[in-house]
Amino acid sequence: MEKVKVAILGSGNIGTDLMIKIIRNSQQLEMSVMVGIDPDSDGLARAKRMGCATTHKGLGGLVEMPEWEITITGRS
C-alpha cells in the first residue's frame, strides 16, 4: 500500500511533535512538507534536518509545492 503524503500546517511544538510521530510510527502516512511563517523557526529547521520539504511562506508557499496530498493542522 502506498503511503499518503502529508503537509503539516504549523511548525511550532504541536506541528513538530506530529511530524515526528508520522515519521516514526505511521504505516499509512508519509511526512512530506512542513509549513510555517517564521523562516528561523526551530520546527522548520528540524523538518529540514529530517529530510522534509519546508516553506516559511504559509499557505501561499504550500500551494506552490507539488509533493503533498492532504494537510493536517498542527495548531491549537
C-alpha positions as CSV (number, residue, x, y, z in Angstrom):
1,M,0.0,0.0,0.0
2,E,1.3,3.4,-1.0
3,K,1.6,6.0,1.8
4,V,-0.4,9.3,1.6
5,K,1.9,12.3,1.6
6,V,1.1,14.8,4.3
7,A,1.7,18.5,4.7
8,I,1.6,19.9,8.3
9,L,0.5,23.5,8.8
10,G,2.3,24.9,11.8
11,S,5.9,24.5,12.6
12,G,5.6,25.0,16.4
13,N,5.6,22.4,19.1
14,I,2.4,20.7,18.1
15,G,3.3,20.5,14.4
16,T,6.8,19.3,15.1
17,D,5.5,16.6,17.5
18,L,3.0,15.4,14.9
19,M,5.8,15.3,12.3
20,I,8.0,13.1,14.5
21,K,5.1,10.8,15.2
22,I,4.3,10.4,11.5
23,I,7.9,9.8,10.6
24,R,8.5,7.3,13.4
25,N,5.2,5.5,13.6
26,S,2.8,5.8,10.7
27,Q,2.2,3.0,8.3
28,Q,-0.3,5.0,6.2
29,L,1.2,8.5,6.2
30,E,4.4,9.9,4.8
31,M,5.7,13.2,6.0
32,S,6.2,15.5,3.0
33,V,6.0,19.2,3.8
34,M,6.3,21.3,7.0
35,V,4.6,24.8,6.6
36,G,5.4,27.7,8.8
37,I,5.6,31.5,8.7
38,D,8.9,32.1,10.5
39,P,11.9,31.2,8.4
40,D,14.1,30.9,11.5
41,S,11.7,28.6,13.4
42,D,13.1,25.5,15.2
43,G,10.4,23.3,13.7
44,L,11.2,24.2,10.1
45,A,14.9,23.6,10.8
46,R,14.2,20.3,12.4
47,A,12.0,19.3,9.4
48,K,14.8,20.1,7.0
49,R,17.3,18.0,9.0
50,M,14.8,15.1,8.9
51,G,14.6,15.3,5.1
52,C,11.2,17.1,4.7
53,A,10.5,19.9,2.3
54,T,9.7,23.1,4.1
55,T,8.2,26.5,3.4
56,H,8.1,29.6,5.6
57,K,5.5,31.3,3.3
58,G,2.4,29.9,4.9
59,L,-0.4,28.6,2.7
60,G,0.8,30.6,-0.3
61,G,4.1,28.6,-0.1
62,L,2.3,25.3,0.3
63,V,0.2,25.6,-2.9
64,E,3.5,26.1,-4.8
65,M,4.7,22.7,-3.6
66,P,3.6,19.6,-5.5
67,E,4.6,16.9,-3.1
68,W,1.6,16.6,-0.7
69,E,-1.9,15.1,-0.9
70,I,-3.5,16.0,2.4
71,T,-2.9,18.7,5.1
72,I,-3.1,18.4,8.9
73,T,-3.2,21.4,11.1
74,G,-0.6,21.3,13.8
75,R,-2.0,24.3,15.8
76,S,-4.1,24.7,18.9
